[in-house]
Amino acid sequence: MAFDSLQHEADCCNENNPNSRTRIHYGVFLEHREGCLVDRGPCPVTPTHEDYEEFDIRPAWVRFSIRHWRWSAVPGGIFLLALISPTDNGAEMQQQIVAARGELASTKAQLVQSQHAERTASAQARVLAGTSAEQANALNEANQTNEALKLDLEAARRVIKGLNAQVISSNETRNAMEASLAVANQSLAEKRDKVEQSEHELAMARQVGDANARRADLAVTERAADLQLAVAAAKHANEALDLERARAASAASDVDVARQERDAARHTSADLSAALEQERQKVTDMSVVLTAARKAIDLVKVQIARRTAQIEHAPRTRSTTVSLAGRNGQPARQTGLQDKNKAKIARSPKRVLVATTITLPDALLPTPAR
């Protein structure tokens, strides 16, 4: 009966804690030494893991007997001792029952302590799991921040490549404009040479016209003298008069020819003066066009200088923003997004292209090679 009561109390204790992984297996190792029962102390607490029992296909009482063969022999020993012991040992049996109950109480206290330790371990495991999750989240955020920074770096590299291409195209445009300006200067020099040559020809024509006029005047003077001599001679002789009349007629025709040549020389001089005035007007127009081209080139140079200053100013602004964000303790992801937005704001004015059209006259356009 003592064994049955102890077994019943132990079963109640285990039923009150069905979810605990640590169960209590009790036993009282008793010996019959010199005619009395000796208690060797409280039964130890043996922890068992239910996960291992799930994979064992043997019955529970077989597993319990194999693992706790010492405690499995205790009930049989108690039963045998109860049969062998005399009937007048009831008081000692009651004392053993009281002692077993005390041991059971101590076992319950140990169970409570083990459950408390298990709860503490579970809490620590949950804390460690939460810390691990936080570390994993922080690592994921750091990886996302690194990816965002990599994307920003790639975007910045693409922008720099685009700006380099724009600078190269601007240089090519400037070189083309310089080549056009050189061609225009060459054409202007050729026009100046032509004008100087025309002026020289006009001077030569004027000299020829003056010489012809002097010759005509001299011829007129000579013809008048000859006429006077002829008239005087006519008075003296009729034959000489006819001859002098013929000479006078021929002289008159020569005078007409000289006058016509003089008039033609005057018309030629007027035409040359008009042509010279037109050439001067063309030179003035080409000077105005050349001045406009130079102003356009200066404007393009100023725009290129502004774009270069903006390109140099954008990386400094980005690095300053990143350092300030790091000092203020802002999250890395928010700093990356702010840098990305600032990079977009800084890049937007750089994409504006200023188209400048320079219209050159036909005289300044390059002539095709023959």
Secondary structure, DSSP 8 states (H G I E B T S, - for coil): -HHHHHHHHHHHHHHT-TT-S--------EEEETTEEEE----------HHHHHT--S-HHHHHHHHTHHHHHHHHHHHHHHHHS-TT-HHHHHHHHHHHHHHHHHHHHHHHHHHHHHHHHHHHHHHHHHHHHHHHHHHHHHHHHHHHHHHHHHHHHHHHHHHHHHHHHHHHHHHHHHHHHHHHHHHHHHHHHHHHHHHHHHHHHHHHHHHHHHHHHHHHHHHHHHHHHHHHHHHH-HHHHHHHHHHHHHHHHHHHHHHHHHHHHHHHHHHHHHHHHHHHHHHHHHHHHHHHHHHHHHHHHHHHHHHHHHHHHHHHHHHHHHHHHHHHT--HHHHHHHHHHHHHHHHGGGG----------TTTS-----
